[in-house]
Amino acid sequence: MNRKDFIINLGLTSAAIPMVTSLNSLEKLSSTFKSTKRMPVFFLGHGSPMNGIEDNQFVQGFKKQGELLEKPNAIVVISAHWETKGTKVTAMEFPKTIHDFGGFPKALYEVQYPAPGHPELAKEISTIVQPEDTVHLDHQWGLDHGAWTVVKHMFPKADVPVIQLSLDYTLNGQQHFDLAQQLNRLRDKGVLIVGSGNMVHNLRRLEWSKINDNYGYDWAIEANTKMKEWILSSNHKQLIDFKNQAQAFNLAIPTPEHYLPLIYVLAMSDNKDEKLLFNDQYSGGSLSMTSVKFG
């Protein structure tokens, strides 16, 4: 009996074959990472790049979560600041620290976060995700500020390998969710998943005079409150279908890149995970710093 007939006899359809391939590929990680206690998965509201050098309440929130964690084997970050055509994963030994912003103090540009990469894990991810050739290895990017400005507070020694997974701007919400679900079992291999963005992110309507205040416009509060309600009730369908919600969502998510990391985190969570909201405040009217821990 060949492999295809065996799968059919198990009652699996042809649509399930990629998942079987994915599971087989994941087993290869045992040669690199031993199985561990299931790691949590985070969505972090990263806010301003200045959080990379400040010691404010949001940074304290990141630090506290890092102190509570068992040291992971590696970290995979899905950042709002790496959009590509097709999905890519960083595969270099030593990713550079990218200062992808302008107009900030010199001290921010001097920050380096010299965490190693993990080419072997990157290759495994490129194999795990089906169909084949969905995820491509990248040797040019590095760690953008959506990654290092938050991870550096959780792991200040930069002694945990960090890789980034890009956001394919051609995919819709459901396609992002389906891709991410294939990586769920990385959590059982000591891999920490971090989605970095902001649930409410509309810089064009930012009230700069209230950037340091816990102040949100009515529509920002409406959208963020509904998102939290759906997160806590595991209503993934509504969160995935964010483009077809009330007008408040259109204002909160004028472009999807800062919201989509949440979709990845939801896809890698499960019903057994405890959910914790932290840093649950607003900034400048049109940003929410709400962060979530699953597990």
N, C-alpha and C positions, 0 to 999 in steps of 0.2 A: 504494500500500500504506500503510495507516495504521500508527501507532506500535505498537498492540497486535499487529497481524498480523506486523509486523517482529520483535517480541520473540518471538512464538511460532515464527516461522521460524528464529530463532536457537537454538531448542531450549530456551528458558526457559519455565518454567511461570508461571502467574499469581501464584504465591507469590513468584516472583523479581522481579516488577514493582516492589514497594517498594524492593528493593535497587538496581535500576537508577535509580529516582528519587533514592535516597540518593546514589549515585555522581555523578549529574548535579549535584545540589545542592553536593556537595563541590567540584566544579570551580569554583564561584563564588568559593570562597575565594582563588583565584589573583589576584583583583582586590584582595584585602586583604593576603594573605600570600603571599610567594613560596615556592616549594617549597624545602625545606631537607634537610639530612641528617636522617634519621629520628630523632626525639627518643625518649629512653627513657621508660618509664612506671614510676611508683613506688607501692608501698604503704608508708606510713609509720605506725609505731606511735607515736601521739601522746602517750599516757599522760596524766599530770597537766597541768592548765592551767599549773602553775608552770614547765613547760618553756618557756613563753613568755618568762620573764625570767631563768631560771637558765642557767648555763654548765656543765652536767654532761656526762657521757659521751654521752648520747643526743643532746643539742644539738650536741655536737662532731661526731657522726655526720651530722646534717642539714647542718651547715656544710660538712663535707668533700665531701659529694655535690654541694652547690650550687657549690662552687669548681671542680669538675670538669666542670660543664655549660657547653655553649655557651648563650648568652643566648637564651631562647625568645621567640617572638613573643607568646605568651600562655600562661596556665596555667589549666587546668580542674581544680578540686578536687571530689572526691566525699567529703563529710565525714559521719561518723557522726552529727553533731549537727544535721542538717537532714532531718527526715522529714516527708513530706507525702502527702496523698492525690492521686495523680497525680504526674507528674514535672515539676519546675520548674527553670528556669535563671535566674540573676540577670542582669538586662539593664539595670542602671543605669550611668550614667557614672562615678559615684564611690561604690562600695559602702562602707557604714559598717563600723566595727570593732565586732563584737558581743561583749559580755562576758557570755556565757551560762553563768554559774556563780556560786556563792555561797560565802562564808566564807573568802576568800583575802585576802592582803595588799593594801593600797591601791595599791601600786606596780603590781600586775597590772592593776587596773582603769584605770590611767592610760595604759596602752599603747595607742597608735594605730598601725595599719598602713595608711597612706594610698595603697595601690596603686590605680590606676585600674581601672575595669571595662572591658568590651568589648562594648557593645550589639550591634555587627554580628556578632560571633562567636556571641553568644547567639541571635540570630535565625537564623543559619545552622544551629546545632545544632537549633533547634526545627523546621527544615525537613528536615534530614538524617534525623532519626529517624522511621521509619515504623512503624505507620500514622500518617497525618496527625493532628495534634492530640494526639500522645502527650506532647510536651514543651511546657510553657507558659511564657511570659515572666513573670518576677517582678520587681517594682520595690520590694519591701518589705524583703527579707532583708538581705543584706550578706555579710560574712565572719565566720563563727562561729569559736570557738576551735579547732575541729578543723582549720580552714584556716590562720588567721593565726599560731597558735603554732608551726607547723612551717615555713610558707613564709617567714616573716620571717627565719629563720635561713639559708635557702637563698638568698634575695634580699633582703638587708638594706636596700638602697636603695629598695625598694618602687617600682621603675621598670619592672616588667613587669605588664601587665594581668592581673587575676585574676577569674575568674568561678566560681561554684559550681553544681553540678548536684545536685539533691535526690534522696533515696531515697524511692521510692514504697512505702509500707508495705503496700500491697495486693498487691504482686508477690511471686512465689516466686523462689528462687535462679536457676532456669533463665530466667525472664523477665527478671530483672536482667541476666544474662549476654547474652541475645539483644539487649537494648536497647543495652548497652555495645558490642557487636561492631560496631554500625553507625557508631561514632565512631572506629574504629581508624585510619582514614586521616588523622585530624587530626594524627597524629604526623609525617606527611610534610609538613605545612605549618608546622612549627616550633612546634606546640602541645605543651606538657608536660602530661601527665596525672598527677595525684596522687590516690591513694586514701588517706584518713586515718582510721584507726580503731585497733583492737587485735585481733589474732587470738585471743587469750585475754583475756576481759574480764568478770570477775564481781566487781563492787564489793561485793556483799553478803558475800562470803567474804574480803575483803581483810584481811590482817594488817598493821595500820597500824604496828606496831612494827618491821616489816621492809620498810617501803615503800622504803627506800633500799638494800636489800640485793638481791643477785642470788639471790633465793629463790623457788622455785616449788613448789606442792603437786604430789604425784605425778600427779594427774589433769591438771594444767595442763601439766606436762612431757610427759605421754603425748600429749595432744591437739596441743600445739605441735610436737612431734617428728614426728608423723604428717602434720600440715599441711605442714611443711617438706619432708618426703619426697615428698609429692604435688606440691608446687610445683616442685621440682627435676626431677621425672620428667614434668612436664606432665600429670599425672593430674587434669584439670579436672573430670571427671565426679564423682569422689569429693568434691572440694572444693565443687562446686555442691550436691551431695546431703548437705550437712553435718548436716541434721536427722535423718538415718537412719544415723548412725555410732554408735560405742560410747558408753557412758555418760560417758566423759571429755569428749566433745564437748558433751553436754548441760550439763555443769558449766562448760565453757569458754565456751559461747555460750548463756547463759540467755535472752538477747534478741539478735536478729540484727544490730542497727544498726551495731555496731562491727566486725562480721565482713564485712558486705556490700560495703564499699569494696574489699576484696580480690577479690571476684567481678568487679567492674568492671575492675580492673587485669588480672586474668587474661584477660578477654575482649579486652582491647586489646593483649595480648602475642601473640607468635607463636613458632614453633619456631626461628626464626633468632636470637632474642634470647638473649644471655648472661644468666645469672641470678646475682645477687649478694645474699647475705644479710648484713645488718649490724645493729648495735644488738640483737644476738640474745641478750637477757637477760630475766630475769623481775623483777617488782617486787611486793613485798607478798604473794607466794604465788599470787595469782589474776589477775595481769596479765602478758602477754608484750609486750615492746617490739620484738619481731622486725620488721624492715623489709626490704623486698625491692626491688631494682632490676632491671628487665627492659630489656635493650638497652644 
